[in-house]
Amino acid sequence: MPGTLAATDQPITAENIRRIACDCEVLPMVLDGDGLPLDVGRTKRTAPTHIRAALLQRDGVCAFPGCDRPPGTPDAHHIVSWLDGGPTELSNMVMLCGHHHRTVHAQRWEIAVRDGRPTFTPPSTVDLSRTPRPGGRATPAQHRALIERQLPRPRDPVDALAN
């Protein structure tokens, strides 16, 4: 059953709340019909510095298989949603670029950590056999090389004058 955003009175689904709140600090609270708290959850969901450092060492800037997106600020994604009780620890997290973070949520990819490495299982809409794919390790150096290949080379001043 959807909730309502208090500021706009617009409906919002639980899935949208999970996606928006994936890597932020939220205090989940369940209220009764009179607006009184029935349950107040945990407040710390953002990966602390030492876990982000370990994720970057293990996953690079994005562990999604074949990630070729330019580097940005990667997201520390909870494999088992924090709202569902998933812990903020290395074994339950994976580093994803913004594009693949949205992809994982929108397409409902499944992620597991096996032998210390993330494994991604696509939904049947992507792969009917749902064959698990090992996570990669996108690195800024690979992205820089990709970007440099795409940039036009400066023209030689002699050639510029001839044209």
C-alpha positions as CSV (number, residue, x, y, z in Angstrom):
1,M,0.0,0.0,0.0
2,P,1.5,3.3,-1.0
3,G,2.2,6.1,1.5
4,T,1.9,9.8,0.9
5,L,4.6,12.5,0.8
6,A,3.6,15.0,3.5
7,A,5.1,18.0,1.7
8,T,3.1,17.4,-1.5
9,D,0.3,15.0,-0.6
10,Q,1.6,12.8,-3.6
11,P,1.5,9.0,-3.3
12,I,4.8,7.1,-3.1
13,T,5.4,3.4,-3.1
14,A,7.6,1.4,-0.7
15,E,9.9,0.6,-3.7
16,N,10.4,4.3,-4.5
17,I,11.1,5.0,-0.8
18,R,13.7,2.2,-0.8
19,R,15.4,3.6,-3.9
20,I,15.4,7.2,-2.7
21,A,16.7,6.2,0.7
22,C,19.2,3.6,-0.4
23,D,22.4,5.4,0.7
24,C,21.2,8.2,3.1
25,E,20.5,8.6,6.8
26,V,16.8,8.0,7.5
27,L,14.9,7.3,10.7
28,P,12.1,4.9,9.7
29,M,9.0,5.2,11.9
30,V,5.7,3.4,11.9
31,L,2.8,5.4,13.1
32,D,-0.6,4.3,14.2
33,G,-3.9,5.9,13.1
34,D,-3.5,8.8,15.5
35,G,0.0,9.5,14.4
36,L,1.6,8.0,17.5
37,P,4.9,6.0,16.9
38,L,4.5,2.2,17.0
39,D,8.1,1.5,16.0
40,V,11.2,3.6,15.6
41,G,14.0,2.0,13.5
42,R,17.7,2.5,13.3
43,T,19.3,5.8,12.1
44,K,22.7,4.7,10.7
45,R,22.5,3.4,7.2
46,T,25.2,5.3,5.4
47,A,28.4,3.3,5.0
48,P,31.1,4.8,7.3
49,T,34.5,5.8,5.8
50,H,36.2,2.5,6.7
51,I,33.5,0.4,4.9
52,R,33.5,2.8,1.8
53,A,37.3,2.4,1.7
54,A,37.0,-1.4,1.8
55,L,34.2,-1.4,-0.8
56,L,36.3,0.8,-3.2
57,Q,39.3,-1.6,-2.7
58,R,37.1,-4.6,-3.4
59,D,34.8,-3.2,-6.1
60,G,36.4,-0.1,-7.6
61,V,33.9,2.6,-8.5
62,C,31.3,0.1,-9.7
63,A,31.1,-3.7,-9.4
64,F,28.2,-4.1,-12.0
65,P,29.4,-6.5,-14.7
66,G,30.9,-4.7,-17.6
67,C,30.5,-1.2,-16.2
68,D,31.9,1.3,-18.6
69,R,30.4,4.5,-17.1
70,P,32.5,7.5,-16.4
71,P,33.6,7.8,-12.8
72,G,31.6,9.8,-10.4
73,T,30.7,9.5,-6.7
74,P,29.8,5.8,-6.3
75,D,27.0,4.6,-4.1
76,A,27.4,2.0,-1.3
77,H,24.3,-0.2,-2.0
78,H,22.8,-2.5,0.6
79,I,22.3,-6.0,-0.9
80,V,19.6,-6.8,1.7
81,S,17.8,-3.5,2.1
82,W,18.6,-1.6,5.2
83,L,14.9,-1.0,5.7
84,D,14.5,-4.8,5.7
85,G,17.1,-5.2,8.5
86,G,20.2,-5.6,6.2
87,P,23.3,-4.6,8.1
88,T,25.7,-1.8,7.0
89,E,28.7,-4.1,6.6
90,L,31.1,-5.2,3.8
91,S,29.4,-8.5,3.3
92,N,26.0,-6.9,2.7
93,M,27.2,-4.0,0.5
94,V,28.4,-3.4,-3.1
95,M,29.8,-0.3,-4.7
96,L,27.7,0.9,-7.7
97,C,27.9,3.9,-10.1
98,G,24.7,6.0,-10.1
99,H,23.5,4.4,-13.4
100,H,23.9,0.9,-12.3
101,H,22.5,1.6,-8.8
102,R,19.3,2.8,-10.5
103,T,19.4,-0.2,-12.9
104,V,19.7,-2.7,-10.0
105,H,16.6,-1.1,-8.3
106,A,14.5,-0.6,-11.5
107,Q,15.1,-4.0,-13.0
108,R,15.4,-5.9,-9.7
109,W,18.8,-7.5,-10.1
110,E,19.8,-9.9,-7.3
111,I,23.2,-9.5,-5.8
112,A,25.1,-11.9,-3.5
113,V,28.7,-11.8,-2.2
114,R,30.4,-15.2,-3.0
115,D,34.0,-15.8,-2.1
116,G,34.4,-12.2,-1.3
117,R,33.2,-10.9,-4.7
118,P,29.8,-9.6,-5.7
119,T,27.8,-11.7,-8.1
120,F,24.8,-10.3,-10.0
121,T,21.8,-12.3,-11.1
122,P,19.7,-10.6,-13.8
123,P,16.0,-10.6,-13.8
124,S,14.2,-12.8,-16.4
125,T,13.4,-9.7,-18.4
126,V,17.2,-9.3,-19.1
127,D,18.2,-13.0,-19.2
128,L,15.6,-15.8,-19.3
129,S,18.0,-18.3,-17.8
130,R,18.9,-15.8,-15.0
131,T,22.6,-16.8,-15.2
132,P,24.6,-15.2,-12.4
133,R,27.4,-12.8,-13.6
134,P,30.5,-12.1,-11.6
135,G,30.9,-8.5,-10.6
136,G,33.7,-6.5,-12.3
137,R,35.9,-3.8,-10.9
138,A,35.5,-0.6,-12.8
139,T,38.4,1.7,-12.0
140,P,39.0,5.4,-12.6
141,A,42.1,4.6,-14.7
142,Q,40.0,2.5,-17.1
143,H,37.5,5.3,-17.4
144,R,40.1,7.9,-18.0
145,A,41.6,5.8,-20.9
146,L,38.1,5.3,-22.3
147,I,37.4,9.1,-22.2
148,E,40.8,9.9,-23.7
149,R,40.1,7.7,-26.7
150,Q,36.8,9.5,-27.2
151,L,38.2,13.1,-27.1
152,P,39.3,14.7,-30.3
153,R,43.1,15.2,-30.6
154,P,44.4,18.7,-30.8
155,R,45.2,19.7,-34.4
156,D,48.7,20.5,-35.4
157,P,49.0,24.3,-35.9
158,V,50.6,23.8,-39.3
159,D,47.6,21.7,-40.4
160,A,45.2,24.3,-39.0
161,L,46.8,27.0,-41.1
162,A,46.6,24.9,-44.3
163,N,42.8,24.5,-44.0
